[in-house]
Every structure is written in C-alpha cells, then in structure tokens.
Amino acid sequence: MIRITDQISIAPWEITETFTRASGPGGQNVNKVSTAVELRFEAARSPNLPGDVKARLRRLAGRRWTTEGAILITSDRHRLQSRNREDAMEKLVALLAAAAERPKKRVPTRPTLGSQRRRLAAKTQRGQVKALRGRVDDE
C-alpha cells in the first residue's frame, strides 16, 4: 500500500506502468533503452478514494484525466528508468495529496459602518453634481 495521507492509501494493483523510449538525457543510449515511464492510476475505480477527493482530483488533473477515469502521468526527466519511476510516483503522490486537502470555506465579511456611510455620502454628492447638469432657465 502506498500511503498518501493518514486516511488515504492506494493499492499497487491500481497503478500500471509502461515504459517507452524517451527523448532527453541519455546520449546514444536513448535509442536503445526504454527509460521513459507512463504511470496510469485508475482513480475512478479506486475504492480507497472518497468521492469528494475524486472530484477534486479530477479538477486538479486536468488533461491528465482520461475518459475512462484514469490519470496518466509521464516522466522522462532522468537517464535511468528507476529514477523516472520514482519521479512519476512522486508526481502522483503530490497530486493525490493536493486533492486530499479540503479547501477552506470562505467566510463572507461585512462592510464596516464607516465604509457604508462614506459610500452613501459619495453617491449623494455625485447625484447632486448630476442634478446640476440639467437645463438652465433664461430667467
């Protein structure tokens, strides 16, 4: 089990890794060895993720969320396949940890009495200025 938070952990069967040839560091080795990793996490089918976490995860994942409800994470930063695997796993854990955090509920604030009075005074003054713009009598 991979531990995300105290309450959330994911099972190894929920993660699938595939390896491909990568561009980037590796020199001539890059044409021979499959070092890039594509990590697939079946988020929608995961029994260990609560519904609210899944909803936040879908929003945070963006284009990495597939139509089947999986998350695709790729990594080809490093020369070694093992380092790319670790990097992809760190990305997944960070994404899941961010989704597990509940957003703070916004508490609406009220304007102060002084600010309300200043606003009303400014409106009154502006109305008086506009009232003076009317037609002028010839008398």
MOQUI-V312255 format. One record per residue. N is the residue number from 1. RES is the residue in three letters. SS is DSSP state (H for helix, E for strand, C for the rest). Layout:
BEGIN
n->N res->RES ss->SS
n->N res->RES ss->SS
END
This chain:
BEGIN
n->1 res->MET ss->C
n->2 res->ILE ss->E
n->3 res->ARG ss->E
n->4 res->ILE ss->C
n->5 res->THR ss->C
n->6 res->ASP ss->C
n->7 res->GLN ss->C
n->8 res->ILE ss->C
n->9 res->SER ss->E
n->10 res->ILE ss->E
n->11 res->ALA ss->C
n->12 res->PRO ss->H
n->13 res->TRP ss->H
n->14 res->GLU ss->H
n->15 res->ILE ss->E
n->16 res->THR ss->E
n->17 res->GLU ss->E
n->18 res->THR ss->E
n->19 res->PHE ss->E
n->20 res->THR ss->E
n->21 res->ARG ss->C
n->22 res->ALA ss->C
n->23 res->SER ss->C
n->24 res->GLY ss->C
n->25 res->PRO ss->C
n->26 res->GLY ss->C
n->27 res->GLY ss->H
n->28 res->GLN ss->H
n->29 res->ASN ss->H
n->30 res->VAL ss->H
n->31 res->ASN ss->H
n->32 res->LYS ss->C
n->33 res->VAL ss->C
n->34 res->SER ss->C
n->35 res->THR ss->C
n->36 res->ALA ss->E
n->37 res->VAL ss->E
n->38 res->GLU ss->E
n->39 res->LEU ss->E
n->40 res->ARG ss->E
n->41 res->PHE ss->E
n->42 res->GLU ss->C
n->43 res->ALA ss->C
n->44 res->ALA ss->C
n->45 res->ARG ss->C
n->46 res->SER ss->C
n->47 res->PRO ss->C
n->48 res->ASN ss->C
n->49 res->LEU ss->C
n->50 res->PRO ss->C
n->51 res->GLY ss->H
n->52 res->ASP ss->H
n->53 res->VAL ss->H
n->54 res->LYS ss->H
n->55 res->ALA ss->H
n->56 res->ARG ss->H
n->57 res->LEU ss->H
n->58 res->ARG ss->H
n->59 res->ARG ss->H
n->60 res->LEU ss->H
n->61 res->ALA ss->H
n->62 res->GLY ss->H
n->63 res->ARG ss->H
n->64 res->ARG ss->H
n->65 res->TRP ss->E
n->66 res->THR ss->C
n->67 res->THR ss->C
n->68 res->GLU ss->C
n->69 res->GLY ss->C
n->70 res->ALA ss->C
n->71 res->ILE ss->E
n->72 res->LEU ss->E
n->73 res->ILE ss->E
n->74 res->THR ss->E
n->75 res->SER ss->E
n->76 res->ASP ss->C
n->77 res->ARG ss->C
n->78 res->HIS ss->C
n->79 res->ARG ss->C
n->80 res->LEU ss->C
n->81 res->GLN ss->H
n->82 res->SER ss->H
n->83 res->ARG ss->H
n->84 res->ASN ss->H
n->85 res->ARG ss->H
n->86 res->GLU ss->H
n->87 res->ASP ss->H
n->88 res->ALA ss->H
n->89 res->MET ss->H
n->90 res->GLU ss->H
n->91 res->LYS ss->H
n->92 res->LEU ss->H
n->93 res->VAL ss->H
n->94 res->ALA ss->H
n->95 res->LEU ss->H
n->96 res->LEU ss->H
n->97 res->ALA ss->H
n->98 res->ALA ss->H
n->99 res->ALA ss->H
n->100 res->ALA ss->H
n->101 res->GLU ss->C
n->102 res->ARG ss->C
n->103 res->PRO ss->C
n->104 res->LYS ss->C
n->105 res->LYS ss->C
n->106 res->ARG ss->C
n->107 res->VAL ss->C
n->108 res->PRO ss->C
n->109 res->THR ss->C
n->110 res->ARG ss->C
n->111 res->PRO ss->C
n->112 res->THR ss->C
n->113 res->LEU ss->H
n->114 res->GLY ss->H
n->115 res->SER ss->H
n->116 res->GLN ss->H
n->117 res->ARG ss->H
n->118 res->ARG ss->H
n->119 res->ARG ss->H
n->120 res->LEU ss->H
n->121 res->ALA ss->H
n->122 res->ALA ss->H
n->123 res->LYS ss->H
n->124 res->THR ss->H
n->125 res->GLN ss->H
n->126 res->ARG ss->H
n->127 res->GLY ss->H
n->128 res->GLN ss->H
n->129 res->VAL ss->H
n->130 res->LYS ss->H
n->131 res->ALA ss->H
n->132 res->LEU ss->C
n->133 res->ARG ss->C
n->134 res->GLY ss->C
n->135 res->ARG ss->C
n->136 res->VAL ss->C
n->137 res->ASP ss->C
n->138 res->ASP ss->C
n->139 res->GLU ss->C
END
